[in-house]
């Protein structure tokens, strides 16, 4: 009975999130205001500077497989790549995306091509812009470090699923004097990036990155959905605490 109830509660939350996402994305009002994240502000300035200086942007997408539980980070990084590719069509040196999973590498190529096609600059695309630099954590990072050191890279953006080895890529960028920021869904990687990256993004800021780069209304709506669901959970916790004070017991499985 409890398992069925858990499934129903999960289904209700998924449907609620989907309905909120559709409603917020269809709003015609002015854009919602988000809190200031210094790391993303610096990233936006660096993208503009890279275009002016004719330097290359390097986006590391991580090593998450789309069939794994960490695929959400891969989707967020691909959305970020799509926006960055669109913003850099006027640059002398086009961006490069590296990854540690074959499927993710192919999707990065398709994402860059789609961004160029939407910008009516599909002739700029080259398959080498989306690269599989190695399978496994350290081979992938080692290959990405080669890109950082030898391809006139001005900015390194780590966004995806990594391990502590992400600090090695930040160290390589630091030695080259390049801007670098990082975001990951992995706690060990977050700890390493917090210690090694100049402008780390913490926790859910990885999933907020496309919205802050103005990748589209659906991404802005996703942040509003997150905030709304937080308030729903807070309300449920307060209701549960109030009922407990009244002596009404609630099964623990029903609480968030």
Steps between C-alpha positions, in 0.01 A plus 500: 500500500780739598692428179193581293446819699863604449460443128184711489668784691796488262267506200313801641826690551616421146168612352503815715853584385405443135191720524694776675774480238249541218320784678815698581648451151183637338494815710517820294601723789846646547783263577524390863788648700756251630758547772844614393762226460845663462651195328241513220542876463874447456431222252280723285767770496762241409292371208478852358870556556589171329306607191674838491848352553455213255556238770340158539246384758537147635196337657556171685173307512602228746476126466134425574323249281148591397397155624632565852338672798728801447358576155332820625841664529579397142179657372572822689851515356370443147255788541789717617704392198214588264481852640877555498523377140227746401678788673838431338411472132686830439820381665816430301554180697195282550433325833600143579303255716672200659336206673578159645205306356448402136130577491553837667772586247267428209226708659745786548571497126129501423440780752765725346368434149143579611615826663679607182205402284264707715742792467513448119870423521501122448801534268715577808446156652777241511466157668827551690325755719336215694769260622527181698833556675507176695289230660516502876570777744873561468539428125218746433653774715846436350361550150312813606821643648665472157226719355548754779875519451540487123196654328514867596225460760403811692217354709435157649152409618445172683132410512387143552585184690862482619704356779774663708725482192324814374752693713772394254325679216457812713870486585590479131279801424657692788849433364394631160349812654154412365167571664342188648180421680340170593171342600417137567231277645766296682588594859870397468527709183328796667752485782792484256361783286433717805867471593650529149267708279502879513123524462335172605128437467352305789221242499197581288675797337609250235138464392443876522787575260295478174232729644755762607653489152150564358473167322121526479175540687481133594822530700380812680176319578690206648653729764156633589374142531786415737416797721129413498564137596725616783212700644268201457739279696545766770122530530458124531766484772329780694161332465648172620660669801173676586301178479752326722457774761127426490570134566414383148757249385611484138687201355861597436479373144251776416732782597747644243 
